[in-house]
Amino acid sequence: MTRLIKEPSGKSRRSSLEKPSTKMTVIVDYLRLILFLGGTLIGVQIPGFVDQYGRSLESHFRESKQNLDEFQRDADRYFGGDLEKLIAHYKSDGDRVFYAGGESIDSIYRRNLILKNAVADFRESYFSALSQVFFNPISDIRTEVWENYSYSVKLDFSAILIGLTVGLVVASLAEGLLRGFMGLARFSLK
């Protein structure tokens, strides 16, 4: 869109409303570059976070298994290896102390099953590990990792790929929002 501007000398010249100033273009280009680099730096952290989550998950599983081992030996000895029968035996006793003990063993057993399934899912593939961390984590483990996360740059193929992808997505979304905003601003000025 162009418009005619009269100068003080009486001559007319054409001015373009569509073309942004060179300074604004440079600022937008730098903003796009900053967003891309920021997104890339965030993206390269993802594999490190997933790795630390996996290590913590494995550690919690080993600890849970270790806590359950003594009760499993009792189940092997007295109930043919069936831990649920041992738990039911504790709970069926009329003594409140034994019942509470059965509740404690049951809690350890359930936690062990949850961790065992989570570890199996995590090990299935890199995509399943990513999916677990971001969409279906064991929340207390993810929180623990997040609170103790040490930022690191693990530059392997997956970190570079994820970093560039996140950078591109962040820069593209920001530019799309900016262009949409600028389009609305131009539309309202007409």
C-alpha positions in Angstrom: 0.0 0.0 0.0 1.4 3.4 -0.9 0.3 6.9 -0.3 1.2 10.3 -1.7 3.1 12.7 0.6 3.4 16.4 -0.2 6.7 17.9 0.7 7.2 21.5 1.7 8.6 22.4 -1.7 5.3 21.4 -3.3 6.6 18.2 -4.9 4.9 14.9 -4.2 6.6 11.6 -3.4 5.3 8.1 -2.8 5.7 6.5 0.6 5.2 2.8 1.3 3.3 1.8 4.5 3.9 -1.9 4.0 7.7 -1.8 4.1 9.1 -1.8 7.6 12.0 0.4 8.5 15.5 -1.1 8.2 16.1 -0.7 11.9 12.9 -2.6 12.7 13.9 -5.4 10.4 17.3 -5.7 12.1 15.6 -5.8 15.5 13.2 -8.5 14.4 16.0 -10.5 12.9 18.0 -10.3 16.2 14.9 -11.2 18.2 14.4 -14.2 16.0 18.0 -15.2 16.4 17.8 -14.8 20.2 14.6 -16.9 20.4 16.2 -19.6 18.2 19.3 -19.8 20.3 17.3 -19.7 23.6 15.1 -22.5 22.3 18.2 -24.5 21.2 19.8 -24.1 24.6 16.7 -25.3 26.3 16.4 -28.1 23.8 19.9 -29.4 24.4 19.1 -29.8 28.1 16.3 -32.3 27.4 18.5 -35.4 26.9 20.4 -34.6 30.0 17.2 -34.2 32.0 15.8 -37.5 30.6 19.1 -39.2 31.4 19.0 -38.0 35.0 15.3 -38.9 35.4 16.2 -42.5 34.1 19.1 -42.8 36.6 16.9 -41.7 39.4 14.1 -44.0 38.4 16.5 -46.9 38.3 17.9 -46.0 41.7 14.4 -45.8 43.3 13.5 -49.2 41.7 16.7 -50.8 43.1 16.0 -49.4 46.5 12.4 -50.5 46.4 13.4 -54.0 45.4 16.0 -54.1 48.2 13.3 -53.1 50.7 11.0 -55.8 49.4 13.6 -58.6 49.3 13.3 -59.6 53.0 9.5 -59.9 52.7 9.9 -61.8 49.5 12.1 -64.4 51.3 9.4 -64.8 53.9 6.8 -65.2 51.1 9.1 -67.8 49.4 9.5 -69.7 52.7 5.9 -69.7 53.9 3.6 -68.9 50.9 5.2 -70.5 47.9 6.7 -67.1 46.8 3.4 -65.3 46.7 3.9 -61.9 48.3 0.2 -61.1 48.1 -0.6 -64.1 50.3 2.0 -62.9 52.9 0.4 -59.4 52.9 -3.1 -60.9 53.2 -1.8 -63.1 56.1 -0.5 -60.0 57.9 -3.8 -58.1 57.3 -6.0 -61.0 58.4 -4.4 -61.3 61.8 -6.6 -59.6 64.5 -3.6 -57.8 65.9 -3.5 -54.1 64.8 0.3 -54.2 64.8 0.4 -57.1 62.3 -2.3 -55.4 60.2 -0.3 -52.1 60.1 2.8 -54.2 59.1 0.7 -55.8 56.3 -0.2 -52.2 55.1 3.4 -51.2 55.1 4.5 -54.3 53.1 1.6 -53.7 50.7 2.7 -50.1 50.2 6.3 -51.2 49.5 5.0 -53.9 47.1 2.7 -51.5 45.1 5.5 -48.9 44.8 7.9 -51.6 43.6 5.3 -52.7 40.9 4.9 -49.1 39.7 8.6 -48.6 39.5 9.2 -51.9 37.8 6.7 -51.0 35.1 8.0 -47.5 34.7 11.6 -48.8 34.3 10.4 -51.3 31.7 8.6 -48.5 29.8 11.5 -46.1 30.1 13.9 -48.7 28.6 11.6 -49.5 25.7 12.9 -46.8 23.4 14.2 -43.2 23.5 10.8 -41.9 22.5 9.1 -43.8 25.3 11.6 -42.4 27.8 10.9 -38.8 26.5 7.1 -39.6 26.6 7.3 -40.8 30.2 9.3 -37.9 31.4 7.0 -35.2 29.9 3.6 -36.9 29.8 3.4 -39.7 32.3 6.2 -39.4 34.9 6.3 -40.7 38.4 5.8 -37.3 39.8 7.9 -37.5 42.9 10.9 -38.7 40.9 10.5 -36.0 38.3 10.2 -33.4 41.0 13.3 -34.7 42.7 15.2 -34.6 39.5 14.0 -31.1 38.6 15.0 -29.8 42.1 18.5 -31.4 41.8 19.0 -31.0 38.1 22.5 -30.0 37.1 22.5 -28.1 33.8 24.7 -29.8 31.3 25.2 -30.0 27.6 25.4 -33.5 26.4 26.3 -33.0 22.8 25.3 -36.2 21.1 23.1 -36.6 18.0 19.8 -36.6 20.0 20.8 -33.4 22.0 21.7 -31.6 18.8 18.5 -32.7 17.0 16.2 -31.9 19.9 18.0 -28.6 20.5 17.6 -27.5 16.9 14.0 -28.7 16.8 13.0 -26.8 19.9 14.9 -23.7 18.7 13.1 -23.8 15.4 9.7 -24.3 17.0 10.2 -21.5 19.5 11.5 -19.1 16.9 8.7 -20.0 14.4 6.0 -19.7 17.0 7.3 -16.4 18.2 7.6 -15.1 14.7 4.1 -16.3 13.8 2.7 -14.6 16.9 4.6 -11.4 16.0 3.4 -11.4 12.4 -0.2 -12.1 13.6 0.1 -9.2 16.0 1.5 -6.9 13.4 -1.2 -7.9 10.9 -3.9 -7.1 13.5 -2.2 -3.8 14.2 -2.1 -2.9 10.5 -5.7 -4.0 10.0 -6.8 -1.8 12.9 -4.9 1.2 11.5 -6.7 1.1 8.2 
